[in-house]
């Protein structure tokens, strides 16, 4: 519907409206808190993916060990 891209004038309009609504003192505080929120989200996402990767590794090692024991039985 909207194309997904925001041009320069649209961004300026959004920032002007935000400045009028929240005022010049609240805007930096809101930006800071938004930045902190994004940082925490990225950190949590990274920790979760690392935890998932760690959980998957033992199962791979277990499969390799099972294959080795099967080969040993064949010999």
mmCIF file as gemmi writes it, N, C-alpha and C atoms, coordinates in Angstrom:
data_model
loop_
_atom_site.group_PDB
_atom_site.id
_atom_site.type_symbol
_atom_site.label_atom_id
_atom_site.label_alt_id
_atom_site.label_comp_id
_atom_site.label_asym_id
_atom_site.label_entity_id
_atom_site.label_seq_id
_atom_site.pdbx_PDB_ins_code
_atom_site.Cartn_x
_atom_site.Cartn_y
_atom_site.Cartn_z
_atom_site.occupancy
_atom_site.B_iso_or_equiv
_atom_site.pdbx_formal_charge
_atom_site.auth_seq_id
_atom_site.auth_asym_id
_atom_site.pdbx_PDB_model_num
ATOM 1 N N . UNK Axp A 1 ? 0.804 -1.189 0 1 0 ? 1 A 1
ATOM 2 C CA . UNK Axp A 1 ? 0 0 0 1 0 ? 1 A 1
ATOM 3 C C . UNK Axp A 1 ? 0.853 1.262 0 1 0 ? 1 A 1
ATOM 4 N N . UNK Axp A 2 ? 1.874 1.311 0.874 1 0 ? 2 A 1
ATOM 5 C CA . UNK Axp A 2 ? 2.686 2.511 0.969 1 0 ? 2 A 1
ATOM 6 C C . UNK Axp A 2 ? 4.06 2.354 0.327 1 0 ? 2 A 1
ATOM 7 N N . UNK Axp A 3 ? 4.397 1.202 -0.156 1 0 ? 3 A 1
ATOM 8 C CA . UNK Axp A 3 ? 5.675 1.023 -0.826 1 0 ? 3 A 1
ATOM 9 C C . UNK Axp A 3 ? 6.824 0.67 0.113 1 0 ? 3 A 1
ATOM 10 N N . UNK Axp A 4 ? 6.719 0.948 1.391 1 0 ? 4 A 1
ATOM 11 C CA . UNK Axp A 4 ? 7.725 0.519 2.354 1 0 ? 4 A 1
ATOM 12 C C . UNK Axp A 4 ? 8.919 1.43 2.509 1 0 ? 4 A 1
ATOM 13 N N . UNK Axp A 5 ? 9.096 2.439 1.675 1 0 ? 5 A 1
ATOM 14 C CA . UNK Axp A 5 ? 10.245 3.323 1.798 1 0 ? 5 A 1
ATOM 15 C C . UNK Axp A 5 ? 9.791 4.702 2.252 1 0 ? 5 A 1
ATOM 16 N N . UNK Axp A 6 ? 10.546 5.263 3.172 1 0 ? 6 A 1
ATOM 17 C CA . UNK Axp A 6 ? 10.249 6.61 3.651 1 0 ? 6 A 1
ATOM 18 C C . UNK Axp A 6 ? 11.27 7.551 3.045 1 0 ? 6 A 1
ATOM 19 N N . UNK Axp A 7 ? 10.776 8.556 2.352 1 0 ? 7 A 1
ATOM 20 C CA . UNK Axp A 7 ? 11.654 9.545 1.747 1 0 ? 7 A 1
ATOM 21 C C . UNK Axp A 7 ? 12.077 10.6 2.75 1 0 ? 7 A 1
ATOM 22 N N . UNK Axp A 8 ? 12.889 11.537 2.286 1 0 ? 8 A 1
ATOM 23 C CA . UNK Axp A 8 ? 13.411 12.602 3.13 1 0 ? 8 A 1
ATOM 24 C C . UNK Axp A 8 ? 12.29 13.48 3.663 1 0 ? 8 A 1
ATOM 25 N N . UNK Axp A 9 ? 11.357 13.874 2.798 1 0 ? 9 A 1
ATOM 26 C CA . UNK Axp A 9 ? 10.292 14.782 3.226 1 0 ? 9 A 1
ATOM 27 C C . UNK Axp A 9 ? 9.324 14.108 4.195 1 0 ? 9 A 1
ATOM 28 N N . UNK Axp A 10 ? 9.102 12.832 4.009 1 0 ? 10 A 1
ATOM 29 C CA . UNK Axp A 10 ? 8.242 12.114 4.955 1 0 ? 10 A 1
ATOM 30 C C . UNK Axp A 10 ? 8.888 12.042 6.327 1 0 ? 10 A 1
ATOM 31 N N . UNK Axp A 11 ? 10.195 11.786 6.344 1 0 ? 11 A 1
ATOM 32 C CA . UNK Axp A 11 ? 10.934 11.718 7.604 1 0 ? 11 A 1
ATOM 33 C C . UNK Axp A 11 ? 10.931 13.066 8.314 1 0 ? 11 A 1
ATOM 34 N N . UNK Axp A 12 ? 11.135 14.148 7.551 1 0 ? 12 A 1
ATOM 35 C CA . UNK Axp A 12 ? 11.099 15.492 8.13 1 0 ? 12 A 1
ATOM 36 C C . UNK Axp A 12 ? 9.721 15.774 8.72 1 0 ? 12 A 1
ATOM 37 N N . UNK Axp A 13 ? 8.671 15.385 8.02 1 0 ? 13 A 1
ATOM 38 C CA . UNK Axp A 13 ? 7.313 15.598 8.5 1 0 ? 13 A 1
ATOM 39 C C . UNK Axp A 13 ? 7.054 14.826 9.8 1 0 ? 13 A 1
ATOM 40 N N . UNK Axp A 14 ? 7.489 13.581 9.848 1 0 ? 14 A 1
ATOM 41 C CA . UNK Axp A 14 ? 7.314 12.766 11.057 1 0 ? 14 A 1
ATOM 42 C C . UNK Axp A 14 ? 8.066 13.385 12.23 1 0 ? 14 A 1
ATOM 43 N N . UNK Axp A 15 ? 9.293 13.829 12.013 1 0 ? 15 A 1
ATOM 44 C CA . UNK Axp A 15 ? 10.077 14.449 13.079 1 0 ? 15 A 1
ATOM 45 C C . UNK Axp A 15 ? 9.459 15.766 13.538 1 0 ? 15 A 1
ATOM 46 N N . UNK Axp A 16 ? 8.921 16.549 12.604 1 0 ? 16 A 1
ATOM 47 C CA . UNK Axp A 16 ? 8.27 17.816 12.974 1 0 ? 16 A 1
ATOM 48 C C . UNK Axp A 16 ? 7.023 17.561 13.822 1 0 ? 16 A 1
ATOM 49 N N . UNK Axp A 17 ? 6.249 16.565 13.446 1 0 ? 17 A 1
ATOM 50 C CA . UNK Axp A 17 ? 5.049 16.23 14.224 1 0 ? 17 A 1
ATOM 51 C C . UNK Axp A 17 ? 5.438 15.741 15.621 1 0 ? 17 A 1
ATOM 52 N N . UNK Axp A 18 ? 6.478 14.908 15.698 1 0 ? 18 A 1
ATOM 53 C CA . UNK Axp A 18 ? 6.946 14.411 16.992 1 0 ? 18 A 1
ATOM 54 C C . UNK Axp A 18 ? 7.446 15.562 17.856 1 0 ? 18 A 1
ATOM 55 N N . UNK Axp A 19 ? 8.11 16.539 17.248 1 0 ? 19 A 1
ATOM 56 C CA . UNK Axp A 19 ? 8.61 17.693 17.987 1 0 ? 19 A 1
ATOM 57 C C . UNK Axp A 19 ? 7.46 18.524 18.541 1 0 ? 19 A 1
ATOM 58 N N . UNK Axp A 20 ? 6.42 18.684 17.743 1 0 ? 20 A 1
ATOM 59 C CA . UNK Axp A 20 ? 5.267 19.451 18.195 1 0 ? 20 A 1
ATOM 60 C C . UNK Axp A 20 ? 4.528 18.721 19.313 1 0 ? 20 A 1
ATOM 61 N N . UNK Axp A 21 ? 4.367 17.413 19.175 1 0 ? 21 A 1
ATOM 62 C CA . UNK Axp A 21 ? 3.61 16.649 20.161 1 0 ? 21 A 1
ATOM 63 C C . UNK Axp A 21 ? 4.374 16.51 21.479 1 0 ? 21 A 1
ATOM 64 N N . UNK Axp A 22 ? 5.629 16.133 21.415 1 0 ? 22 A 1
ATOM 65 C CA . UNK Axp A 22 ? 6.377 15.819 22.634 1 0 ? 22 A 1
ATOM 66 C C . UNK Axp A 22 ? 7.236 16.964 23.151 1 0 ? 22 A 1
ATOM 67 N N . UNK Axp A 23 ? 7.558 17.909 22.325 1 0 ? 23 A 1
ATOM 68 C CA . UNK Axp A 23 ? 8.364 19.044 22.758 1 0 ? 23 A 1
ATOM 69 C C . UNK Axp A 23 ? 9.849 18.768 22.656 1 0 ? 23 A 1
ATOM 70 N N . UNK Axp A 24 ? 10.648 19.831 22.684 1 0 ? 24 A 1
ATOM 71 C CA . UNK Axp A 24 ? 12.099 19.67 22.488 1 0 ? 24 A 1
ATOM 72 C C . UNK Axp A 24 ? 12.814 18.999 23.657 1 0 ? 24 A 1
ATOM 73 N N . UNK Axp A 25 ? 12.221 18.999 24.857 1 0 ? 25 A 1
ATOM 74 C CA . UNK Axp A 25 ? 12.918 18.369 25.975 1 0 ? 25 A 1
ATOM 75 C C . UNK Axp A 25 ? 12.669 16.874 26.056 1 0 ? 25 A 1
ATOM 76 N N . UNK Axp A 26 ? 11.498 16.425 25.701 1 0 ? 26 A 1
ATOM 77 C CA . UNK Axp A 26 ? 11.159 15.002 25.796 1 0 ? 26 A 1
ATOM 78 C C . UNK Axp A 26 ? 11.738 14.199 24.63 1 0 ? 26 A 1
ATOM 79 N N . UNK Axp A 27 ? 11.942 14.826 23.497 1 0 ? 27 A 1
ATOM 80 C CA . UNK Axp A 27 ? 12.396 14.103 22.311 1 0 ? 27 A 1
ATOM 81 C C . UNK Axp A 27 ? 13.749 13.409 22.505 1 0 ? 27 A 1
ATOM 82 N N . UNK Axp A 28 ? 14.782 14.096 23.045 1 0 ? 28 A 1
ATOM 83 C CA . UNK Axp A 28 ? 16.059 13.389 23.274 1 0 ? 28 A 1
ATOM 84 C C . UNK Axp A 28 ? 15.931 12.242 24.267 1 0 ? 28 A 1
ATOM 85 N N . UNK Axp A 29 ? 15.119 12.432 25.3 1 0 ? 29 A 1
ATOM 86 C CA . UNK Axp A 29 ? 14.922 11.362 26.28 1 0 ? 29 A 1
ATOM 87 C C . UNK Axp A 29 ? 14.271 10.152 25.625 1 0 ? 29 A 1
ATOM 88 N N . UNK Axp A 30 ? 13.293 10.404 24.776 1 0 ? 30 A 1
ATOM 89 C CA . UNK Axp A 30 ? 12.619 9.309 24.09 1 0 ? 30 A 1
ATOM 90 C C . UNK Axp A 30 ? 13.575 8.589 23.14 1 0 ? 30 A 1
ATOM 91 N N . UNK Axp A 31 ? 14.419 9.351 22.466 1 0 ? 31 A 1
ATOM 92 C CA . UNK Axp A 31 ? 15.405 8.749 21.569 1 0 ? 31 A 1
ATOM 93 C C . UNK Axp A 31 ? 16.385 7.869 22.321 1 0 ? 31 A 1
ATOM 94 N N . UNK Axp A 32 ? 16.828 8.364 23.48 1 0 ? 32 A 1
ATOM 95 C CA . UNK Axp A 32 ? 17.749 7.593 24.312 1 0 ? 32 A 1
ATOM 96 C C . UNK Axp A 32 ? 17.119 6.291 24.781 1 0 ? 32 A 1
ATOM 97 N N . UNK Axp A 33 ? 15.89 6.389 25.254 1 0 ? 33 A 1
ATOM 98 C CA . UNK Axp A 33 ? 15.233 5.179 25.755 1 0 ? 33 A 1
ATOM 99 C C . UNK Axp A 33 ? 14.943 4.202 24.623 1 0 ? 33 A 1
ATOM 100 N N . UNK Axp A 34 ? 14.618 4.714 23.448 1 0 ? 34 A 1
ATOM 101 C CA . UNK Axp A 34 ? 14.404 3.84 22.29 1 0 ? 34 A 1
ATOM 102 C C . UNK Axp A 34 ? 15.712 3.134 21.913 1 0 ? 34 A 1
ATOM 103 N N . UNK Axp A 35 ? 16.817 3.867 21.938 1 0 ? 35 A 1
ATOM 104 C CA . UNK Axp A 35 ? 18.121 3.271 21.639 1 0 ? 35 A 1
ATOM 105 C C . UNK Axp A 35 ? 18.495 2.192 22.636 1 0 ? 35 A 1
ATOM 106 N N . UNK Axp A 36 ? 18.238 2.445 23.91 1 0 ? 36 A 1
ATOM 107 C CA . UNK Axp A 36 ? 18.526 1.442 24.944 1 0 ? 36 A 1
ATOM 108 C C . UNK Axp A 36 ? 17.667 0.197 24.748 1 0 ? 36 A 1
ATOM 109 N N . UNK Axp A 37 ? 16.416 0.413 24.389 1 0 ? 37 A 1
ATOM 110 C CA . UNK Axp A 37 ? 15.524 -0.721 24.149 1 0 ? 37 A 1
ATOM 111 C C . UNK Axp A 37 ? 15.989 -1.581 22.993 1 0 ? 37 A 1
ATOM 112 N N . UNK Axp A 38 ? 16.41 -0.931 21.918 1 0 ? 38 A 1
ATOM 113 C CA . UNK Axp A 38 ? 16.914 -1.675 20.751 1 0 ? 38 A 1
ATOM 114 C C . UNK Axp A 38 ? 18.189 -2.433 21.117 1 0 ? 38 A 1
ATOM 115 N N . UNK Axp A 39 ? 19.061 -1.792 21.897 1 0 ? 39 A 1
ATOM 116 C CA . UNK Axp A 39 ? 20.313 -2.446 22.33 1 0 ? 39 A 1
ATOM 117 C C . UNK Axp A 39 ? 20.018 -3.686 23.171 1 0 ? 39 A 1
ATOM 118 N N . UNK Axp A 40 ? 19.085 -3.579 24.101 1 0 ? 40 A 1
ATOM 119 C CA . UNK Axp A 40 ? 18.713 -4.724 24.939 1 0 ? 40 A 1
ATOM 120 C C . UNK Axp A 40 ? 18.085 -5.838 24.104 1 0 ? 40 A 1
ATOM 121 N N . UNK Axp A 41 ? 17.271 -5.464 23.132 1 0 ? 41 A 1
ATOM 122 C CA . UNK Axp A 41 ? 16.641 -6.46 22.27 1 0 ? 41 A 1
ATOM 123 C C . UNK Axp A 41 ? 17.691 -7.222 21.477 1 0 ? 41 A 1
ATOM 124 N N . UNK Axp A 42 ? 18.653 -6.505 20.911 1 0 ? 42 A 1
ATOM 125 C CA . UNK Axp A 42 ? 19.727 -7.165 20.156 1 0 ? 42 A 1
ATOM 126 C C . UNK Axp A 42 ? 20.547 -8.089 21.049 1 0 ? 42 A 1
ATOM 127 N N . UNK Axp A 43 ? 20.832 -7.636 22.281 1 0 ? 43 A 1
ATOM 128 C CA . UNK Axp A 43 ? 21.607 -8.448 23.213 1 0 ? 43 A 1
ATOM 129 C C . UNK Axp A 43 ? 20.858 -9.731 23.566 1 0 ? 43 A 1
ATOM 130 N N . UNK Axp A 44 ? 19.568 -9.6 23.839 1 0 ? 44 A 1
ATOM 131 C CA . UNK Axp A 44 ? 18.765 -10.777 24.18 1 0 ? 44 A 1
ATOM 132 C C . UNK Axp A 44 ? 18.663 -11.732 23.001 1 0 ? 44 A 1
ATOM 133 N N . UNK Axp A 45 ? 18.513 -11.188 21.801 1 0 ? 45 A 1
ATOM 134 C CA . UNK Axp A 45 ? 18.439 -12.025 20.606 1 0 ? 45 A 1
ATOM 135 C C . UNK Axp A 45 ? 19.742 -12.776 20.391 1 0 ? 45 A 1
ATOM 136 N N . UNK Axp A 46 ? 20.861 -12.081 20.574 1 0 ? 46 A 1
ATOM 137 C CA . UNK Axp A 46 ? 22.173 -12.714 20.404 1 0 ? 46 A 1
ATOM 138 C C . UNK Axp A 46 ? 22.377 -13.83 21.427 1 0 ? 46 A 1
ATOM 139 N N . UNK Axp A 47 ? 22.016 -13.565 22.679 1 0 ? 47 A 1
ATOM 140 C CA . UNK Axp A 47 ? 22.157 -14.586 23.717 1 0 ? 47 A 1
ATOM 141 C C . UNK Axp A 47 ? 21.284 -15.797 23.421 1 0 ? 47 A 1
ATOM 142 N N . UNK Axp A 48 ? 20.094 -15.557 22.938 1 0 ? 48 A 1
ATOM 143 C CA . UNK Axp A 48 ? 19.182 -16.656 22.628 1 0 ? 48 A 1
ATOM 144 C C . UNK Axp A 48 ? 19.715 -17.506 21.479 1 0 ? 48 A 1
ATOM 145 N N . UNK Axp A 49 ? 20.223 -16.862 20.427 1 0 ? 49 A 1
ATOM 146 C CA . UNK Axp A 49 ? 20.756 -17.643 19.303 1 0 ? 49 A 1
ATOM 147 C C . UNK Axp A 49 ? 21.997 -18.419 19.719 1 0 ? 49 A 1
ATOM 148 N N . UNK Axp A 50 ? 22.84 -17.82 20.586 1 0 ? 50 A 1
ATOM 149 C CA . UNK Axp A 50 ? 24.013 -18.551 21.073 1 0 ? 50 A 1
ATOM 150 C C . UNK Axp A 50 ? 23.589 -19.745 21.911 1 0 ? 50 A 1
ATOM 151 N N . UNK Axp A 51 ? 22.549 -19.578 22.721 1 0 ? 51 A 1
ATOM 152 C CA . UNK Axp A 51 ? 22.057 -20.678 23.543 1 0 ? 51 A 1
ATOM 153 C C . UNK Axp A 51 ? 21.5 -21.796 22.673 1 0 ? 51 A 1
ATOM 154 N N . UNK Axp A 52 ? 20.808 -21.445 21.627 1 0 ? 52 A 1
ATOM 155 C CA . UNK Axp A 52 ? 20.256 -22.453 20.713 1 0 ? 52 A 1
ATOM 156 C C . UNK Axp A 52 ? 21.393 -23.183 20.009 1 0 ? 52 A 1
ATOM 157 N N . UNK Axp A 53 ? 22.42 -22.439 19.586 1 0 ? 53 A 1
ATOM 158 C CA . UNK Axp A 53 ? 23.567 -23.062 18.929 1 0 ? 53 A 1
ATOM 159 C C . UNK Axp A 53 ? 24.281 -24.022 19.873 1 0 ? 53 A 1
ATOM 160 N N . UNK Axp A 54 ? 24.41 -23.648 21.13 1 0 ? 54 A 1
ATOM 161 C CA . UNK Axp A 54 ? 25.072 -24.507 22.118 1 0 ? 54 A 1
ATOM 162 C C . UNK Axp A 54 ? 24.249 -25.776 22.328 1 0 ? 54 A 1
ATOM 163 N N . UNK Axp A 55 ? 22.931 -25.64 22.375 1 0 ? 55 A 1
ATOM 164 C CA . UNK Axp A 55 ? 22.062 -26.803 22.57 1 0 ? 55 A 1
ATOM 165 C C . UNK Axp A 55 ? 22.127 -27.761 21.401 1 0 ? 55 A 1
ATOM 166 N N . UNK Axp A 56 ? 22.328 -27.252 20.193 1 0 ? 56 A 1
ATOM 167 C CA . UNK Axp A 56 ? 22.371 -28.113 19.017 1 0 ? 56 A 1
ATOM 168 C C . UNK Axp A 56 ? 23.688 -28.867 18.899 1 0 ? 56 A 1
ATOM 169 N N . UNK Axp A 57 ? 24.79 -28.31 19.378 1 0 ? 57 A 1
ATOM 170 C CA . UNK Axp A 57 ? 26.099 -28.935 19.225 1 0 ? 57 A 1
ATOM 171 C C . UNK Axp A 57 ? 26.201 -30.302 19.899 1 0 ? 57 A 1
ATOM 172 N N . UNK Axp A 58 ? 25.732 -30.493 21.128 1 0 ? 58 A 1
ATOM 173 C CA . UNK Axp A 58 ? 25.858 -31.825 21.732 1 0 ? 58 A 1
ATOM 174 C C . UNK Axp A 58 ? 25.118 -32.895 20.942 1 0 ? 58 A 1
ATOM 175 N N . UNK Axp A 59 ? 23.991 -32.574 20.353 1 0 ? 59 A 1
ATOM 176 C CA . UNK Axp A 59 ? 23.264 -33.573 19.582 1 0 ? 59 A 1
ATOM 177 C C . UNK Axp A 59 ? 24.057 -33.974 18.341 1 0 ? 59 A 1
ATOM 178 N N . UNK Axp A 60 ? 24.767 -33.024 17.74 1 0 ? 60 A 1
ATOM 179 C CA . UNK Axp A 60 ? 25.607 -33.345 16.583 1 0 ? 60 A 1
ATOM 180 C C . UNK Axp A 60 ? 26.757 -34.242 17.013 1 0 ? 60 A 1
ATOM 181 N N . UNK Axp A 61 ? 27.386 -33.905 18.155 1 0 ? 61 A 1
ATOM 182 C CA . UNK Axp A 61 ? 28.487 -34.72 18.651 1 0 ? 61 A 1
ATOM 183 C C . UNK Axp A 61 ? 28.001 -36.12 19.004 1 0 ? 61 A 1
ATOM 184 N N . UNK Axp A 62 ? 26.809 -36.205 19.549 1 0 ? 62 A 1
ATOM 185 C CA . UNK Axp A 62 ? 26.245 -37.494 19.918 1 0 ? 62 A 1
ATOM 186 C C . UNK Axp A 62 ? 26.038 -38.35 18.674 1 0 ? 62 A 1
ATOM 187 N N . UNK Axp A 63 ? 25.551 -37.757 17.582 1 0 ? 63 A 1
ATOM 188 C CA . UNK Axp A 63 ? 25.349 -38.486 16.331 1 0 ? 63 A 1
ATOM 189 C C . UNK Axp A 63 ? 26.678 -38.995 15.785 1 0 ? 63 A 1
ATOM 190 N N . UNK Axp A 64 ? 27.707 -38.168 15.863 1 0 ? 64 A 1
ATOM 191 C CA . UNK Axp A 64 ? 29.022 -38.574 15.378 1 0 ? 64 A 1
ATOM 192 C C . UNK Axp A 64 ? 29.536 -39.754 16.199 1 0 ? 64 A 1
ATOM 193 N N . UNK Axp A 65 ? 29.354 -39.709 17.515 1 0 ? 65 A 1
ATOM 194 C CA . UNK Axp A 65 ? 29.797 -40.807 18.373 1 0 ? 65 A 1
ATOM 195 C C . UNK Axp A 65 ? 29.019 -42.077 18.068 1 0 ? 65 A 1
ATOM 196 N N . UNK Axp A 66 ? 27.715 -41.941 17.82 1 0 ? 66 A 1
ATOM 197 C CA . UNK Axp A 66 ? 26.906 -43.106 17.479 1 0 ? 66 A 1
ATOM 198 C C . UNK Axp A 66 ? 27.366 -43.72 16.164 1 0 ? 66 A 1
ATOM 199 N N . UNK Axp A 67 ? 27.692 -42.879 15.192 1 0 ? 67 A 1
ATOM 200 C CA . UNK Axp A 67 ? 28.178 -43.387 13.904 1 0 ? 67 A 1
ATOM 201 C C . UNK Axp A 67 ? 29.504 -44.114 14.08 1 0 ? 67 A 1
ATOM 202 N N . UNK Axp A 68 ? 30.376 -43.587 14.943 1 0 ? 68 A 1
ATOM 203 C CA . UNK Axp A 68 ? 31.664 -44.229 15.176 1 0 ? 68 A 1
ATOM 204 C C . UNK Axp A 68 ? 31.481 -45.583 15.843 1 0 ? 68 A 1
ATOM 205 N N . UNK Axp A 69 ? 30.56 -45.67 16.797 1 0 ? 69 A 1
ATOM 206 C CA . UNK Axp A 69 ? 30.337 -46.951 17.464 1 0 ? 69 A 1
ATOM 207 C C . UNK Axp A 69 ? 29.728 -47.957 16.486 1 0 ? 69 A 1
ATOM 208 N N . UNK Axp A 70 ? 28.874 -47.52 15.569 1 0 ? 70 A 1
ATOM 209 C CA . UNK Axp A 70 ? 28.327 -48.414 14.558 1 0 ? 70 A 1
ATOM 210 C C . UNK Axp A 70 ? 29.408 -48.921 13.64 1 0 ? 70 A 1
ATOM 211 N N . UNK Axp A 71 ? 30.357 -48.04 13.269 1 0 ? 71 A 1
ATOM 212 C CA . UNK Axp A 71 ? 31.466 -48.459 12.413 1 0 ? 71 A 1
ATOM 213 C C . UNK Axp A 71 ? 32.347 -49.464 13.154 1 0 ? 71 A 1
ATOM 214 N N . UNK Axp A 72 ? 32.575 -49.24 14.435 1 0 ? 72 A 1
ATOM 215 C CA . UNK Axp A 72 ? 33.392 -50.151 15.241 1 0 ? 72 A 1
ATOM 216 C C . UNK Axp A 72 ? 32.733 -51.53 15.325 1 0 ? 72 A 1
ATOM 217 N N . UNK Axp A 73 ? 31.42 -51.563 15.437 1 0 ? 73 A 1
ATOM 218 C CA . UNK Axp A 73 ? 30.703 -52.823 15.51 1 0 ? 73 A 1
ATOM 219 C C . UNK Axp A 73 ? 30.806 -53.601 14.204 1 0 ? 73 A 1
ATOM 220 N N . UNK Axp A 74 ? 30.837 -52.897 13.089 1 0 ? 74 A 1
ATOM 221 C CA . UNK Axp A 74 ? 30.933 -53.535 11.773 1 0 ? 74 A 1
ATOM 222 C C . UNK Axp A 74 ? 32.301 -54.168 11.58 1 0 ? 74 A 1
ATOM 223 N N . UNK Axp A 75 ? 33.317 -53.579 12.165 1 0 ? 75 A 1
ATOM 224 C CA . UNK Axp A 75 ? 34.687 -54.094 11.986 1 0 ? 75 A 1
ATOM 225 C C . UNK Axp A 75 ? 34.843 -55.296 12.828 1 0 ? 75 A 1
